[in-house]
Amino acid sequence: MPVPDELPRIGAPATRALAGIGVTRLSQLTEHRAEELLKLHGMGTRAIAILRQALADQGLSLRDDT
């Protein structure tokens, strides 16, 4: 079972892309918009969908999903 604030498995390129902007925890994603994240090299729509679901499971959302 994943730790509540841990990033889900989204693939190494997407994880590196998030780390590159200082995002290492799920809760930090609430400060970012999907449009912004999709511009990161290595981040795709599949990773965004996984992140959105993980956020929703914790009662959180991306900044533009509120």
C-alpha positions in Angstrom: 0.0 0.0 0.0 1.5 3.4 -0.9 2.3 6.1 1.6 -0.5 8.8 1.5 1.8 11.6 0.4 4.1 9.5 -1.8 4.1 10.0 -5.6 2.5 7.1 -7.5 4.4 5.1 -10.0 4.3 7.2 -13.2 7.5 6.1 -14.8 11.0 7.4 -14.4 10.9 10.2 -17.0 7.8 11.7 -15.4 9.2 11.3 -11.9 12.4 13.0 -12.9 10.4 15.8 -14.6 8.6 16.4 -11.3 11.8 16.3 -9.3 13.3 18.8 -11.7 10.7 21.4 -10.5 11.0 20.4 -6.9 8.0 18.1 -6.6 8.8 15.0 -4.6 5.5 14.6 -2.7 1.9 14.2 -3.9 0.6 17.2 -1.9 3.1 19.5 -3.7 1.1 18.9 -6.9 -1.8 21.0 -5.6 0.3 24.1 -6.5 0.6 23.1 -10.2 -1.7 23.0 -13.2 -2.0 20.1 -15.6 -1.1 22.4 -18.5 2.1 23.4 -16.8 3.0 19.8 -15.9 2.4 18.6 -19.5 5.0 21.0 -20.8 7.7 19.1 -18.8 9.9 16.7 -20.8 8.9 13.2 -19.8 5.4 14.1 -18.6 2.5 12.8 -20.6 -1.3 12.5 -20.3 -1.1 9.0 -18.8 1.1 10.3 -16.0 -1.3 13.2 -15.4 -4.3 10.8 -15.2 -2.4 8.6 -12.6 -1.5 11.7 -10.6 -5.1 13.1 -10.7 -6.4 9.7 -9.4 -3.8 9.6 -6.7 -4.7 13.1 -5.7 -8.4 12.4 -5.7 -7.9 9.4 -3.5 -6.4 11.8 -0.9 -9.1 14.4 -1.4 -6.7 16.7 -3.3 -6.5 18.0 -6.8 -4.3 19.8 -9.3 -4.6 23.6 -9.1 -6.8 23.8 -12.3 -9.0 20.9 -11.2 -10.6 22.6 -8.2 
